[in-house]
């Protein structure tokens, strides 16, 4: 829906530029960052525990900006004469988008969905973090103190 709005209805101003930039930034996040986001939000904040559901929610957050950008690009790839033809036939802007533009862009949208699904299937670190099948729980405070102690010991021996 956001991709359709950005491609067809959004005015060209600084707000839409900020939204497009935010979508670009979010779609380029590595899966480890998204996995930690899912851990902090879904496991710790919402107390959902470690499960496949939490991993799927984190991957949904990971995939939405990518699909939004894909839909926007697919709709923008349709030539302006298609829009003009729908409007010339007496269709409203909404009907033109619904009955002319989206069916024309559907192959590009489906291709982007398949490529996005391939990207998601390849991101296993997000599920590894949330499934906790054989992953040890990360204790950051212990890790930090161990790193500090090791660096202090190496400096003292020098």
C-alpha positions as CSV (number, residue, x, y, z in Angstrom):
1,X,0.0,0.0,0.0
2,X,2.8,2.4,0.8
3,X,4.5,1.6,-2.5
4,X,1.3,2.4,-4.4
5,X,0.9,5.7,-2.4
6,X,4.4,6.8,-3.0
7,X,4.4,5.9,-6.7
8,X,0.9,7.3,-7.6
9,X,-0.4,9.7,-5.1
10,X,2.4,11.2,-2.9
11,X,3.3,14.8,-3.7
12,X,6.9,15.6,-4.4
13,X,8.1,17.4,-1.2
14,X,10.5,17.0,1.6
15,X,8.3,14.6,3.6
16,X,8.1,12.0,0.8
17,X,11.9,12.4,0.3
18,X,12.4,11.6,4.0
19,X,10.1,8.6,3.8
20,X,11.9,7.3,0.7
21,X,15.3,7.8,2.3
22,X,14.1,6.0,5.4
23,X,12.8,3.1,3.3
24,X,16.2,2.9,1.5
25,X,18.1,2.8,4.8
26,X,15.8,0.2,6.3
27,X,16.0,-2.0,3.3
28,X,19.8,-2.1,3.5
29,X,20.0,-3.2,7.1
30,X,22.0,-6.4,7.7
31,X,20.1,-9.3,9.1
32,X,22.1,-9.4,12.3
33,X,20.8,-5.8,13.1
34,X,17.2,-6.9,12.4
35,X,17.7,-10.0,14.5
36,X,18.9,-7.9,17.5
37,X,16.0,-5.5,16.9
38,X,13.6,-8.5,17.0
39,X,15.4,-9.8,20.2
40,X,15.1,-6.4,22.0
41,X,11.6,-5.6,20.9
42,X,9.8,-8.9,20.7
43,X,11.6,-11.1,23.2
44,X,12.6,-8.6,25.9
45,X,10.0,-5.8,25.6
46,X,6.9,-7.7,24.6
47,X,8.1,-10.9,26.5
48,X,7.1,-13.3,23.6
49,X,10.1,-15.6,24.3
50,X,12.2,-17.3,21.8
51,X,10.2,-18.9,19.0
52,X,9.8,-19.1,15.3
53,X,7.0,-16.5,15.6
54,X,9.4,-13.9,16.9
55,X,11.9,-14.7,14.0
56,X,9.1,-14.4,11.5
57,X,8.0,-11.1,12.9
58,X,11.6,-9.8,12.7
59,X,11.9,-11.0,9.1
60,X,8.6,-9.3,8.3
61,X,10.1,-6.0,9.6
62,X,13.2,-6.8,7.5
63,X,11.2,-7.5,4.3
64,X,8.6,-4.6,4.3
65,X,10.9,-1.8,3.2
66,X,12.2,-4.0,0.4
67,X,8.8,-4.9,-0.9
68,X,7.6,-1.3,-0.6
69,X,10.5,-0.1,-2.8
70,X,9.9,-3.0,-5.2
71,X,6.2,-2.0,-5.7
72,X,7.1,1.6,-6.1
73,X,9.7,0.9,-8.7
74,X,7.3,-1.5,-10.5
75,X,4.6,1.1,-10.7
76,X,6.9,3.8,-11.8
77,X,8.2,1.6,-14.7
78,X,4.8,1.7,-16.4
79,X,4.7,4.3,-19.2
80,X,2.7,7.5,-18.5
81,X,0.6,6.8,-21.6
82,X,-1.0,3.9,-19.8
83,X,-2.2,6.3,-17.1
84,X,-3.4,8.8,-19.7
85,X,-5.3,6.1,-21.6
86,X,-7.2,5.1,-18.4
87,X,-8.0,8.7,-17.6
88,X,-9.1,9.3,-21.2
89,X,-11.5,6.4,-21.0
90,X,-13.2,8.2,-18.1
91,X,-11.8,6.1,-15.3
92,X,-11.0,7.9,-12.0
93,X,-7.4,8.0,-10.8
94,X,-8.1,5.2,-8.4
95,X,-9.8,3.0,-11.0
96,X,-6.9,3.7,-13.4
97,X,-4.4,2.5,-10.8
98,X,-6.5,-0.5,-9.8
99,X,-7.6,-1.7,-13.3
100,X,-4.7,-0.5,-15.6
101,X,-1.5,0.2,-13.7
102,X,-1.4,-2.6,-11.1
103,X,-2.2,-5.4,-13.6
104,X,0.5,-4.0,-16.0
105,X,3.0,-3.9,-13.1
106,X,2.1,-7.3,-11.6
107,X,4.9,-9.3,-13.3
108,X,7.5,-6.9,-11.9
109,X,5.8,-7.0,-8.4
110,X,5.8,-10.8,-8.4
111,X,9.4,-11.0,-9.5
112,X,10.4,-8.6,-6.7
113,X,8.4,-10.7,-4.2
114,X,10.3,-13.8,-5.3
115,X,13.7,-12.1,-5.1
116,X,12.7,-10.7,-1.7
117,X,11.7,-14.2,-0.5
118,X,15.1,-15.5,-1.6
119,X,16.8,-12.8,0.4
120,X,14.7,-13.7,3.4
121,X,15.3,-17.4,3.1
122,X,19.0,-16.7,2.9
123,X,19.0,-14.8,6.2
124,X,19.4,-17.5,8.7
125,X,21.0,-15.4,11.5
126,X,17.7,-13.9,12.4
127,X,16.2,-17.3,13.0
128,X,19.3,-18.5,14.8
129,X,19.0,-15.7,17.3
130,X,15.3,-16.3,18.0
131,X,14.9,-20.0,17.8
132,X,17.5,-20.7,20.6
133,X,17.7,-24.3,19.5
134,X,21.4,-24.6,20.2
135,X,22.5,-21.0,20.6
136,X,23.9,-19.9,23.9
137,X,22.3,-16.9,25.5
138,X,24.5,-13.8,25.0
139,X,25.5,-12.1,28.2
140,X,26.8,-8.8,27.1
141,X,28.0,-7.6,30.5
142,X,30.1,-10.7,31.0
143,X,31.5,-10.4,27.5
144,X,32.4,-6.8,28.1
145,X,34.1,-7.5,31.4
146,X,36.1,-10.4,29.9
147,X,37.3,-8.2,27.0
148,X,38.3,-5.5,29.4
149,X,40.1,-8.0,31.7
150,X,42.0,-9.6,28.8
151,X,43.1,-6.2,27.4
152,X,44.2,-5.1,30.9
153,X,46.2,-8.3,31.4
154,X,47.9,-8.0,28.0
155,X,48.8,-4.3,28.7
156,X,50.2,-5.3,32.2
157,X,52.4,-8.0,30.7
158,X,53.9,-5.7,28.1
